[in-house]
Amino acid sequence: MNLDWVKVFFAAFFEVFWVIGLKHADSFWTWAGTAVAIYVSFYALIAAGKKLPVGTVYAVFVGLGTAGTVLSEILFFNEPVKITKLVLIGLLLIGVIGLKLVTKEKESEGVEG
């Protein structure tokens, strides 16, 4: 895995924080943290999209962010656990891993600019 894919995973990690922040922020500091997470997340996403196929990058970003958000809500905010939800998240992650595996690094270089 090259550094550009690490940026995608980093962006998805911060996506979880800002999505949760949009729902749970209730003070200046939690909103400020949400804003920082949005900035970091999109900065890393845009940086990765300069070298990798944008469609694949975005699909992986959203898939991992969605899975992370759902799991975080279950683990930290007492969201009800439904087996159907977990199975669907598993299928989503399989699709994300599949997209990453079929993306060829050489063909994916973007235009520098």
N, C-alpha and C positions, 0 to 999 in steps of 0.2 A: 504494500500500500504506500503510495507516495504522499508527499506533504499536502497536495491539493485535496486528497480525500480526507486527510486529517482535519483540514479546514471545514469540510462539509460536516463531519461529525461534531466538531467544535461548535459550529453554527447551530446545529440541531440541539445540542446540549443547552445552549443559551436560549434557544427558542422555547424550551420547556419553561424556563424561568419567566420569560416575558408573557407567555400565554397564561400561566398561573397568576402572574402579577396583574394582568388585565382583569381577572376575576376577583382577586383577593386584596389588592392594594387599597389601603384606606388612610394613608397618611402621606405627608410629603416624602419621607424617606423610602417608603415602599414604592411610591410612584417614581421616584428618582431611580431606584434600583431597576424598576421595570424599563424605564427609558434607556438606561445603560445596557441592559440585556438586549433590548431591541437593536441598539447601535452595534454592539459587538456581534450579535447574531447575523445581521445583514452585511456588516463589513466582511466577515469571514465567508459568507455565502457568495458575495460579489467577487471576492478574491479567488475563490475556487472556480467560479463560473468563467473566469478569464482563461483558464487552461483546460477545463473539462467541459463536456457537452452540457449546455444549460438545462435542457429538458431532464436529463438524468440527474444532474445535481439537484434540481428543484424537487424532483420526485423523491429522492433519497432524503433530502432535508425535511420535507413535509411528512414523509412516512415515519422517520425516526422521531421527529418532533411530536407527532400525533401519538405514537406508541409511548414515548416518554411522558407526555402530559397525562394520558389515561392512567398509566401505571402510578405516576406521582399522586394523582387525585385519589386513587385507591389506597395507596400506602400512607399518605400524609393528611388527607382531608376526609377520610371515612366515606368515600364514594362506595356504593354497594358493589360487591364483586359478582359479576355475572359470567358464567362459563362461556356464553356466546360471545361476549365482548372480548374475553381473553383469546378465544379461538380466532376471532377476526383480526385481532392485533397480531397474533402469530402469523396469519396468512399475509398480512400487510408486511411484516418483517421479512418473510420469505420472498415476497416480491421485491422489496428494497435490496436484499442481498443478491437476488438474481439480476437486477438491473446493474448493480455494481460489478458483478462478475462478468457480464457480457459487454461492458463498456471497454473498448480498446483504448489504451493510453496514447498510442502514437497518433491515432486518428482524431484524438480529442483536443489537440492543442488549439487554443483560440488565437485571435489576433491581439498582438501586444498593442497597447495604446494608451 
